Amino acid sequence: MFRPDANDQSKLPYPPVPQTPRPPTEEKRPYQLEEGTYQPGALPGEGPAQVAYQEYPPQWNPPGKLVVGPSVKPVARGLRTASILALALVIAAVFGVGLFAGWGFSRSGDITANPVPSLQSGTNSQVTVPPLTGNNIETVREAAIAKVKPAVVQVNATVIGRRGESGIQSGSGVVVDKRGYIVTNNHVVQGSGSIEVVFADGNKIENVRVAGADSNDDLAVLKVTPPTNMVVATLGDSSKLQVGEDVLVIGNPLGITETVTHGIISALGRSVPEDTTNVTIPNTIQTDAPINPGNSGGALADLQGNVIGIPTLAAIDPQFNAPASGVGFAIRINQVKLIVPQIIQNGSVTHTGRATLGITPNDVDPRLQAWESLSVDHGVYVAGVQSGGPSAQVGLQQGDVIVAIDGKRIDNDASLEDVLATKAPGDKVSVSVYRGAQQLTFNVTLGELQAG
């Protein structure tokens, strides 16, 4: 990680990312949020600040594990941290704040079991994207970019550093409602003193109000008085995405406005946890399109110019303290369409869309196995059962150990969340448990996690 005096910024727009690992500093936090350009007392455009660009503080984890960091350009060093993703991924939220982990429940696939208000589309871009044929990929891509770009904004949040100094933390946002509502990541604006929004045409609006936020989904909604000719993004359907599909990321990485990167959908249904907040973002879209600090809250779009996700997370290689190439994550747009209208209407979330077993989970480890005299060395220990909840209704008890759901082995809470992330409230699942040495199976109808 660069110190403020490490580089001469008069010669570089931003210093290169360090490639040599160094021992941990005196910081008490084992994992820190990724840092971006910190400009003390300066707004974008007021001249260069003499502070080196700092990204991804060293995260010294067991060998072979990967760290992820949030994608804003935050002023403070670390607000949240990263945890463990299945297959030995250690995760942190992209560019500004961390991810979420450790719940014994999950979000639905792409359903809205409870009725919620709708977004008002308003004036969309007038650009027409031609159908994709065998030889017009460049034309299609250019048209898709032209369609999405006007609806993507830069979000500049004034925050206070640890020594009391003010600075600017930058991210991105997407206009999703004609009444002037903009979605961004919660970690972009959390703790901010004032917020400025800069539209693609250069129009700036200061003192922007936060209409509401949902930390569990890392989403926030900003409200502005709609400027003339404001363009509202066309929102797609994330339930129809396919691995290998071409996608575009549009945002403001490193404060470089209206930047577009290109890649494919690498995987679907990724659950990304953060242990410090005990929250998980399930069913994210994994992409190899570069996601950098400042992209948080921007647009992940398909080649028809439909916004299909909100870029939020990126993997970090802790060995080199640098972004891991081509491993980024975005929140599904169908989840945005579920959460944002609730925030607009109520200022908060009333229907989470997350499935729950209604238990308090603990990982089974050697200490717990010995303490509770468990007959298995893996799984999720049921430390508590919600009264009247889904598990209680079918007879699961405190002290049971969940070892499989629908035949899929459960080794710990992370693998439980991975399975639940593919489920929706109302789904029926087969839960295999050990009760002492006895093996039992329960058919559980999953409930919906209550907001708050």
C-alpha positions as CSV (number, residue, x, y, z in Angstrom):
1,M,0.0,0.0,0.0
2,F,1.4,3.4,-0.9
3,R,1.9,6.1,1.7
4,P,0.9,9.7,0.9
5,D,4.5,10.7,0.1
6,A,5.3,7.6,-1.8
7,N,4.8,9.0,-5.3
8,D,4.9,12.3,-7.1
9,Q,1.3,12.7,-8.5
10,S,2.3,15.6,-10.7
11,K,3.8,13.0,-13.0
12,L,1.1,10.3,-12.9
13,P,-2.6,10.5,-12.9
14,Y,-2.6,7.8,-10.3
15,P,0.3,5.6,-9.1
16,P,0.6,2.0,-10.2
17,V,-0.6,-0.7,-7.9
18,P,2.2,-2.2,-5.8
19,Q,3.3,-5.7,-6.9
20,T,5.5,-6.7,-4.0
21,P,3.9,-8.1,-0.8
22,R,5.0,-6.6,2.5
23,P,4.5,-7.6,6.1
24,P,1.4,-6.5,7.9
25,T,1.3,-3.0,9.3
26,E,0.4,-2.1,12.9
27,E,-3.3,-1.9,11.9
28,K,-5.5,-3.9,14.2
29,R,-8.0,-4.9,11.5
30,P,-6.8,-8.1,9.7
31,Y,-8.8,-7.1,6.6
32,Q,-9.5,-3.7,5.3
33,L,-11.6,-2.1,2.6
34,E,-9.9,-1.2,-0.6
35,E,-8.9,2.4,-0.8
36,G,-9.0,4.8,-3.6
37,T,-7.9,8.3,-4.4
38,Y,-8.2,10.5,-1.4
39,Q,-8.3,14.2,-2.1
40,P,-8.2,16.2,1.1
41,G,-10.5,19.1,1.0
42,A,-10.8,19.0,-2.8
43,L,-13.6,18.2,-5.2
44,P,-13.0,16.6,-8.5
45,G,-11.7,19.2,-11.0
46,E,-10.1,21.4,-8.4
47,G,-6.6,20.3,-9.2
48,P,-4.4,17.4,-8.2
49,A,-4.1,16.4,-4.6
50,Q,-0.7,15.4,-3.3
51,V,-1.9,12.0,-2.0
52,A,-0.9,8.7,-3.6
53,Y,-3.6,6.5,-4.9
54,Q,-4.1,3.7,-2.3
55,E,-5.9,0.5,-3.2
56,Y,-6.4,-2.8,-1.5
57,P,-4.5,-2.7,1.8
58,P,-2.5,-5.9,2.3
59,Q,-4.8,-8.7,3.5
60,W,-2.6,-11.4,4.9
61,N,-4.7,-14.6,4.7
62,P,-3.9,-18.3,4.5
63,P,-2.0,-19.2,1.3
64,G,-4.1,-19.8,-1.7
65,K,-7.0,-17.6,-0.5
66,L,-8.3,-14.6,-2.4
67,V,-9.5,-11.4,-1.0
68,V,-12.1,-9.1,-2.5
69,G,-12.5,-5.4,-2.0
70,P,-15.3,-2.8,-2.6
71,S,-15.1,-0.5,-5.6
72,V,-15.4,3.1,-4.5
73,K,-12.6,5.4,-3.9
74,P,-13.0,5.8,-0.2
75,V,-11.2,8.2,2.1
76,A,-10.9,6.1,5.1
77,R,-8.7,3.0,5.2
78,G,-11.0,0.3,6.4
79,L,-14.7,0.3,7.2
80,R,-15.5,-3.3,6.6
81,T,-13.8,-6.5,5.8
82,A,-13.7,-9.7,3.8
83,S,-14.6,-13.2,4.7
84,I,-14.6,-16.6,3.1
85,L,-16.2,-17.6,-0.1
86,A,-16.7,-21.2,-1.0
87,L,-13.7,-22.7,-2.8
88,A,-11.3,-20.8,-0.6
89,L,-12.2,-17.3,-1.7
90,V,-11.8,-14.6,1.0
91,I,-14.2,-11.8,0.1
92,A,-14.6,-8.1,0.9
93,A,-17.1,-5.7,-0.8
94,V,-15.9,-4.0,-3.9
95,F,-14.3,-0.6,-3.5
96,G,-15.4,1.1,-0.5
97,V,-16.9,-1.3,1.9
98,G,-16.9,-5.0,2.5
99,L,-19.2,-7.9,1.6
100,F,-21.5,-9.9,3.8
101,A,-21.4,-13.3,5.4
102,G,-22.5,-15.7,8.0
103,W,-26.3,-15.8,7.8
104,G,-28.2,-19.1,8.1
105,F,-30.5,-17.9,5.3
106,S,-30.4,-16.5,1.9
107,R,-32.1,-14.5,-0.8
108,S,-34.5,-15.8,-3.3
109,G,-33.5,-16.5,-6.9
110,D,-35.4,-14.0,-9.0
111,I,-38.9,-13.9,-7.6
112,T,-41.1,-11.3,-5.9
113,A,-43.4,-13.4,-3.8
114,N,-44.7,-10.3,-2.1
115,P,-46.2,-7.4,-4.2
116,V,-44.0,-4.3,-4.3
117,P,-44.4,-1.0,-6.1
118,S,-42.8,-0.6,-9.5
119,L,-40.2,1.7,-10.8
120,Q,-41.3,4.4,-13.3
121,S,-39.2,4.1,-16.4
122,G,-39.8,7.6,-17.9
123,T,-37.5,8.7,-20.8
124,N,-35.1,6.1,-21.9
125,S,-32.3,6.6,-24.3
126,Q,-33.4,7.1,-27.9
127,V,-30.6,4.9,-29.2
128,T,-31.7,1.8,-31.0
129,V,-29.5,-1.3,-30.6
130,P,-29.6,-3.5,-33.7
131,P,-30.0,-7.3,-33.4
132,L,-26.7,-9.2,-33.1
133,T,-25.7,-11.0,-36.2
134,G,-22.5,-12.8,-37.2
135,N,-20.6,-9.7,-38.3
136,N,-21.9,-6.6,-36.5
137,I,-20.7,-7.2,-32.9
138,E,-18.8,-3.8,-32.8
139,T,-21.8,-1.9,-34.1
140,V,-24.0,-3.6,-31.5
141,R,-21.6,-3.0,-28.7
142,E,-21.2,0.7,-29.6
143,A,-25.0,1.1,-29.7
144,A,-25.4,-0.6,-26.3
145,I,-22.9,1.7,-24.8
146,A,-24.5,4.8,-26.2
147,K,-27.8,3.6,-24.8
148,V,-26.6,3.0,-21.3
149,K,-24.1,5.8,-20.8
150,P,-26.5,8.7,-20.3
151,A,-28.2,7.0,-17.4
152,V,-24.9,6.4,-15.5
153,V,-23.8,9.1,-13.1
154,Q,-20.8,9.8,-10.9
155,V,-21.4,10.0,-7.1
156,N,-19.0,12.1,-5.0
157,A,-19.5,11.7,-1.3
158,T,-17.8,14.0,1.2
159,V,-16.5,12.0,4.1
160,I,-14.3,12.6,7.2
161,G,-11.0,10.8,7.6
162,R,-9.6,9.3,10.8
163,R,-7.6,12.4,11.6
164,G,-10.6,14.7,11.1
165,E,-9.8,15.8,7.6
166,S,-12.4,15.9,4.9
167,G,-12.1,14.1,1.5
168,I,-14.0,12.9,-1.5
169,Q,-15.1,9.3,-2.0
170,S,-16.3,8.6,-5.5
171,G,-18.4,5.9,-7.0
172,S,-21.1,5.5,-9.6
173,G,-24.9,5.3,-9.8
174,V,-27.7,4.5,-12.3
175,V,-30.8,6.5,-12.9
176,V,-33.7,4.0,-12.5
177,D,-36.8,6.1,-12.1
178,K,-38.1,9.2,-13.9
179,R,-38.9,10.9,-10.6
180,G,-35.1,11.4,-10.0
181,Y,-34.2,8.2,-8.2
182,I,-30.7,6.9,-8.6
183,V,-29.4,3.5,-7.3
184,T,-25.9,3.1,-6.0
185,N,-24.1,0.9,-3.5
186,N,-24.6,1.7,0.1
187,H,-20.9,1.6,0.7
188,V,-20.4,4.5,-1.7
189,V,-22.5,6.9,0.4
190,Q,-22.5,5.4,3.9
191,G,-21.3,7.9,6.5
192,S,-21.1,10.7,4.0
193,G,-21.6,14.4,5.0
194,S,-22.8,15.6,1.6
195,I,-23.3,14.0,-1.8
196,E,-22.8,15.4,-5.3
197,V,-24.1,13.7,-8.4
198,V,-22.6,14.4,-11.8
199,F,-24.6,13.4,-14.9
200,A,-23.1,12.2,-18.2
201,D,-23.8,15.6,-19.8
202,G,-21.8,17.3,-17.0
203,N,-24.8,18.6,-15.1
204,K,-24.0,18.7,-11.4
205,I,-26.4,18.5,-8.5
206,E,-25.2,19.1,-5.0
207,N,-26.6,18.3,-1.5
208,V,-28.3,15.2,-2.9
209,R,-30.6,13.4,-0.4
210,V,-30.3,9.7,0.4
211,A,-33.9,8.4,0.1
212,G,-33.0,5.2,2.0
213,A,-30.5,2.3,2.1
214,D,-30.4,-1.4,2.5
215,S,-27.1,-2.5,4.0
216,N,-28.0,-6.2,3.7
217,D,-28.0,-5.8,-0.1
218,D,-25.4,-3.0,-0.2
219,L,-27.9,-0.8,-2.0
220,A,-28.8,2.9,-1.5
221,V,-31.2,5.2,-3.3
222,L,-30.5,8.8,-4.0
223,K,-33.1,11.4,-4.8
224,V,-32.6,14.4,-7.1
225,T,-34.9,16.9,-8.8
226,P,-34.9,15.5,-12.3
227,P,-32.9,17.7,-14.6
228,T,-34.0,18.4,-18.2
229,N,-33.4,15.5,-20.6
230,M,-32.6,13.1,-17.8
231,V,-32.3,9.6,-19.2
232,V,-33.6,6.6,-17.3
233,A,-31.8,3.2,-17.7
234,T,-33.6,0.3,-19.3
235,L,-33.6,-2.5,-16.8
236,G,-33.2,-6.1,-18.0
237,D,-34.1,-9.5,-16.5
238,S,-31.2,-11.1,-14.6
239,S,-33.1,-14.5,-14.4
240,K,-32.4,-15.0,-18.1
241,L,-28.7,-14.5,-18.1
242,Q,-26.3,-17.2,-19.4
243,V,-22.7,-17.9,-18.6
244,G,-20.5,-16.8,-21.5
245,E,-22.8,-13.9,-22.4
246,D,-21.1,-10.6,-23.3
247,V,-21.4,-7.8,-20.8
248,L,-20.3,-4.2,-20.4
249,V,-19.3,-2.4,-17.2
250,I,-19.9,1.4,-17.3
251,G,-18.9,3.7,-14.5
252,N,-16.3,6.0,-13.2
253,P,-13.2,4.0,-12.1
254,L,-10.5,6.0,-10.3
255,G,-12.6,9.1,-11.1
256,I,-12.2,8.7,-14.8
257,T,-15.7,9.4,-16.0
258,E,-17.8,7.4,-18.4
259,T,-15.4,4.5,-18.7
260,V,-16.5,1.2,-20.3
261,T,-14.9,-2.2,-19.9
262,H,-16.0,-5.4,-21.6
263,G,-16.1,-9.1,-20.7
264,I,-18.4,-12.0,-20.2
265,I,-20.5,-13.5,-17.5
266,S,-18.1,-15.9,-15.8
267,A,-20.6,-17.5,-13.4
268,L,-24.0,-17.1,-11.9
269,G,-25.4,-17.6,-8.4
270,R,-22.2,-16.7,-6.5
271,S,-22.7,-16.0,-2.8
272,V,-20.3,-13.4,-1.4
273,P,-20.1,-13.2,2.4
274,E,-18.6,-10.8,4.9
275,D,-18.1,-12.1,8.4
276,T,-17.9,-8.7,10.2
277,T,-21.4,-7.7,9.2
278,N,-22.9,-11.2,9.3
279,V,-24.5,-10.6,6.0
280,T,-24.3,-12.4,2.6
281,I,-25.0,-11.1,-0.9
282,P,-26.2,-14.2,-2.6
283,N,-26.8,-14.9,-6.3
284,T,-24.3,-12.3,-7.5
285,I,-23.2,-12.2,-11.1
286,Q,-19.5,-13.0,-11.6
287,T,-17.8,-11.3,-14.5
288,D,-14.3,-10.9,-15.9
289,A,-15.1,-7.4,-17.1
290,P,-12.6,-5.2,-15.1
291,I,-14.2,-3.6,-12.1
292,N,-12.1,-0.9,-10.4
293,P,-12.4,1.6,-7.6
294,G,-15.1,4.0,-8.6
295,N,-17.2,1.4,-10.5
296,S,-19.3,0.6,-7.5
297,G,-22.9,1.4,-8.1
298,G,-22.5,1.7,-11.8
299,A,-24.0,-0.4,-14.6
300,L,-23.4,-4.0,-15.7
301,A,-25.2,-4.1,-19.1
302,D,-25.9,-6.7,-21.8
303,L,-25.4,-6.0,-25.5
304,Q,-29.0,-4.7,-25.9
305,G,-28.2,-1.9,-23.6
306,N,-30.2,-3.3,-20.7
307,V,-28.8,-2.9,-17.2
308,I,-28.6,-6.4,-15.7
309,G,-26.6,-5.8,-12.5
310,I,-24.9,-3.3,-10.3
311,P,-21.1,-3.8,-10.0
312,T,-20.2,-4.1,-6.4
313,L,-17.3,-6.4,-5.6
314,A,-13.9,-7.4,-7.0
315,A,-11.4,-10.0,-5.9
316,I,-8.0,-9.0,-4.5
317,D,-4.9,-11.2,-4.5
318,P,-3.6,-10.7,-1.0
319,Q,-0.2,-11.9,-1.9
320,F,0.4,-9.0,-4.2
321,N,-2.0,-6.5,-2.7
322,A,-3.5,-6.0,-6.1
323,P,-6.8,-6.8,-7.9
324,A,-7.1,-10.4,-9.1
325,S,-7.5,-10.3,-12.8
326,G,-11.1,-10.8,-14.1
327,V,-12.9,-11.7,-10.9
328,G,-15.7,-9.2,-10.2
329,F,-19.2,-9.4,-8.8
330,A,-22.4,-7.5,-9.4
331,I,-25.8,-7.5,-7.7
332,R,-28.6,-8.9,-9.9
333,I,-30.9,-6.3,-11.3
334,N,-33.9,-8.4,-10.3
335,Q,-32.9,-7.9,-6.7
336,V,-32.6,-4.2,-7.4
337,K,-36.1,-4.1,-8.8
338,L,-37.3,-5.8,-5.7
339,I,-35.5,-3.6,-3.1
340,V,-35.4,-0.1,-4.7
341,P,-39.1,0.4,-5.1
342,Q,-39.6,-0.4,-1.4
343,I,-37.0,2.1,-0.4
344,I,-38.6,4.7,-2.6
345,Q,-42.1,4.1,-1.1
346,N,-41.2,3.4,2.5
347,G,-37.6,4.6,3.0
348,S,-36.7,1.1,4.0
349,V,-37.1,-2.6,3.0
350,T,-40.1,-4.5,4.1
351,H,-39.8,-7.7,1.9
352,T,-36.2,-9.0,1.7
353,G,-36.8,-11.8,-0.8
354,R,-34.3,-13.9,1.2
355,A,-35.1,-17.4,2.2
356,T,-34.5,-18.6,5.8
357,L,-34.4,-21.8,7.7
358,G,-35.2,-20.0,10.9
359,I,-32.1,-21.2,12.8
360,T,-29.1,-19.8,14.5
361,P,-26.1,-21.6,12.8
362,N,-22.6,-22.4,14.1
363,D,-19.8,-24.1,12.2
364,V,-18.9,-27.5,13.5
365,D,-15.2,-27.5,14.3
366,P,-13.1,-29.8,16.5
367,R,-13.7,-27.7,19.6
368,L,-17.5,-27.6,19.2
369,Q,-17.5,-31.3,18.3
370,A,-15.7,-32.2,21.5
371,W,-17.7,-29.8,23.7
372,E,-21.1,-31.0,22.4
373,S,-20.0,-34.6,21.9
374,L,-21.1,-34.5,18.3
375,S,-21.0,-37.6,16.2
376,V,-19.9,-35.7,13.0
377,D,-16.9,-33.5,12.4
378,H,-18.6,-31.2,9.8
379,G,-21.9,-29.4,9.1
380,V,-23.9,-26.6,10.7
381,Y,-24.7,-26.9,14.4
382,V,-28.2,-25.6,15.2
383,A,-27.5,-23.3,18.1
384,G,-31.1,-22.0,18.2
385,V,-34.4,-22.5,16.4
386,Q,-36.8,-19.6,15.8
387,S,-40.1,-20.1,17.5
388,G,-42.8,-20.9,15.0
389,G,-40.2,-20.6,12.2
390,P,-39.7,-23.0,9.2
391,S,-37.4,-25.4,11.0
392,A,-39.4,-25.4,14.3
393,Q,-42.6,-26.3,12.4
394,V,-41.1,-29.6,11.2
395,G,-39.3,-30.6,14.4
396,L,-35.7,-29.5,14.0
397,Q,-34.2,-28.9,17.5
398,Q,-31.3,-27.0,19.1
399,G,-28.3,-29.3,19.0
400,D,-29.1,-30.9,15.6
401,V,-26.3,-30.8,13.0
402,I,-27.3,-30.1,9.4
403,V,-25.1,-32.1,7.1
404,A,-27.0,-31.9,3.8
405,I,-29.7,-30.0,2.0
406,D,-31.4,-31.6,-1.0
407,G,-28.6,-34.1,-1.0
408,K,-25.8,-31.4,-1.2
409,R,-23.2,-31.8,1.5
410,I,-23.1,-29.0,4.1
411,D,-19.6,-28.6,5.7
412,N,-20.1,-25.2,7.4
413,D,-22.3,-22.1,7.4
414,A,-20.7,-20.8,4.2
415,S,-21.7,-23.9,2.2
416,L,-25.2,-23.7,3.8
417,E,-25.5,-20.2,2.5
418,D,-24.3,-21.2,-0.9
419,V,-27.2,-23.8,-1.1
420,L,-29.8,-21.4,0.3
421,A,-28.7,-18.7,-2.1
422,T,-30.2,-20.8,-4.9
423,K,-33.6,-21.1,-3.0
424,A,-36.5,-18.8,-2.6
425,P,-39.0,-18.2,0.2
426,G,-41.7,-20.9,-0.1
427,D,-39.3,-23.5,-1.6
428,K,-39.4,-26.9,0.0
429,V,-36.0,-28.5,0.8
430,S,-34.9,-31.8,2.3
431,V,-32.7,-31.2,5.3
432,S,-30.5,-34.0,6.6
433,V,-29.4,-33.8,10.2
434,Y,-27.6,-35.8,12.9
435,R,-29.3,-35.8,16.3
436,G,-26.7,-37.5,18.4
437,A,-25.8,-40.6,16.4
438,Q,-29.3,-40.7,14.8
439,Q,-29.7,-39.6,11.2
440,L,-32.9,-37.8,10.4
441,T,-34.4,-36.0,7.4
442,F,-36.9,-33.1,7.5
443,N,-38.8,-31.5,4.7
444,V,-38.7,-27.7,5.4
445,T,-40.7,-25.0,3.6
446,L,-38.3,-22.0,3.6
447,G,-39.6,-18.8,5.1
448,E,-38.7,-15.2,4.2
449,L,-36.1,-13.3,6.3
450,Q,-37.7,-10.3,7.9
451,A,-36.2,-6.9,7.2
452,G,-34.0,-5.3,9.8
